[in-house]
Amino acid sequence: MSTTVFPLSKISEVNASLVGGKAANLAKLIQANLPVPSGIAVGLGSFDNNGELTDVAKEQIKAHLEQSKLYAVRSSALAEDAEGASWAGQFETFLETKPGDVIAKVEECHNSTKNRAKAYAEDKADSENFYIGVVVQEMLKPEYAGVLFTKNPLTGQEQLVTEYVEGLGEELVSGRADPRRVVIDVRQGLELEFDYKKLVELAQKTEELFGVPQDIEWVWADGKMWLVQARPITATQEKHEGYYLGEPGELFYWGPSRTKPMYMSDFMAAAERLFIEMANDPQLPTPPKTVVLFDEGKMVWLCNAQDFADFTEQAFVAYEKRNQLDQDIASWELASSELENLSGKELNDKIVEAWYYTEFAEFSLYGAETSLIRRLERFNPETRQNIWSAFTTPDTQTFLARIDSELATSQDPSALVEKYPWVQDGYDGLSNNANQYFEDRLKIVGTEPAKAPDNQQRRKKLVEELQLSNDEVSALTLARMLAEFMDNRKAWMMKTRRLLTSSVGDIEHGWFFNQGNVSKIDQETTHELWQRYVDFKASSSAVVGVVASNGGKHFVNGEVVVVASPTDNVEDGKIIVVPSTSPSYVPLMRKAKALVTDHGGMMSHAAIVAREFNLPCIVGTKQATKVLTTGDKVVLDLVKGEVGR
């Protein structure tokens, strides 16, 4: 009589392929003297072509059962619990099974290769190879049960993360229960309902045994920690906090304004060079996390407002100490003087160099007011404003005011068009509309040229009356000179747009700076970020849950479909919202753009499968199906776990 049913403690590496992945893993744990409930593996050869147990297999199973005990009947497919695919929840599990029902449940478990498993296996190797064994183990009566990952599945960090519930763990992995989630740090000490230090010890031994990070199901029963399953973590994700800058109301916005990437690419290339150099210079402030987006003919520059204010204030102080304004202006003028004789890459390189000599000054000017007001805080707000107005208003006319004066004197728009054809060119490209501009301006400026303001006497009087120090006067003067520099640069920027014939660098959609590193953002992500920060407003009634899978994204937007049953007909590309998921939802998950649930944790079967599918998934919102309705347009924040409308 051939043996097709094996005690878990007797399975060797030689016959592991006969019993499936779960059984083989449990056998390895038992043989390493780790605490695992005893049981048997019903091998692949125990079933006939109709999926029924052979008479021999039935007798062998019965020989291992005790009438006084209950059993757990679980699948052990050949491909299950492997490194490439977990098959989490794709086959039936039967708990608290009476001995007399074990045979029927073993057959039912074996034959549970249904459409959901086929959908799960769609892109897996051997997708048609559904060879299923079954594990039968003594049923424990857990006080608490949970899942532990030896590596954070969302961030990839070396952290022990566990989720657990009171009672049966099936409520946790099925997603029907909302678990407690804990990142375990043994050094800090925790107050948990079970011996978490023993769990940590067992988890570390399990990972060492298998040699790769593990997804472990555990049970705390009768004052003892048990392991009931271990498998490799099949999918981890890098923490995608990258683009999160704060809520829209917390941000500094430059724009949105009309822009074409090509006509701003030279500025961005210079900003990239400057930001990286500042981040690597310990004597300079590090620029804040910054996102620049180009979407549908518009641009926006985004930073956290407080971070940007701190950076620019520090930049002004550093610029002042270096006393480099005169040097920057001279370097900029020299680089600019060479542009009209260059073309191609030489032109692009030189124009970036010219921009580079201006941008430290630009960010310093942003921080000048904050820095100066801080130094002058001994004065009341009205006095500070008088000081600021007198000292920082340029003594020379702005370039546009100078052009207006020429127009008022000449009364000849066509002459100004010939001299300043670039007057409306900019980051949006070439306007070719100077004639209309000057005709319109003539109606406004009249015949009297404007005069430049003269604040010299006013400044002298304020210094004497308020006893301003030399250092304060010097800083105030720097702010004024920076403003004049930036006005001259604006005229230069407009003139040079006609020199550009191609983009500088490879920025096309989005640009991201963080901690000294620069990366480009693809078109889809750029559009999603635009919708999050520009089109979408912060929602006070945002649905909040736990990010089970970020799908490699920060934000996902789309249309909601609230699903009542896994058999519902749902169009591809929708955001599916459900109370909780069972494995039957896998075909819908395959079609979805994202998944949101009322219940469940980041270690439920649905969460694990979502990570394997790289499907954005937020679980445990408690109210998504109540707050959201089919047809709602929403954005999922896959860092904060929020669903905003």
ABEGO torsion letter per residue (X at the ends): XBBABBBAAABBAAAAAAAEAAAAAAAAAAAAGBBBBBEBBBBAAABBAAGBBBAAAAAAAAAABBAABBBBBBBBBAABGBAABAGBGABBBBBGBBAAAAAAAAAAAAAABBAAAAAAAAABBGAABBBBBBBBBBBBBBABBBBBBABBAAAGBBBBBBBBBBEBAAAAAAGABBBBBBBBBAAAEBBBABBAAAAAAAAAAAAAAAGBBBBBBBBBBGGBBBBABBBBBABBBBBAAAABAEBAAABBBBOBBBBBAAAAAAAAAAAAAAAAAAAABAABBBBBBBBBBBBGGBBBBBBBAAAAAAAAAAAAAAAAAAGAAAAAAAAAAAAAAAAAABBEAAAAAAAAAAAAAAAAAAAAAAAAAAAAAAAAAABBAAAAAAAAAAAABBABBBAAAAAAAAAAAAGBAAAAAAABAAAABBAAEBAGAAAAAAAAAAAAAEABBBBBBBAAAAAAAAAAAAGBBAAAAAAAAAAAAAAAAAAAAAAAAAAAAAABABBBEABAABBBBBGGBBBBBBAAAAAAAAAAAAABBBBAABBBBBBABAGGBABBBEBBBBBABAABBBBBGBBBBBABBBAAAAAAAAABABBBBABEBAABAAAAAAAAAGBBBBBGAGAAAAABBBGBBBBBBAAAGBBBX
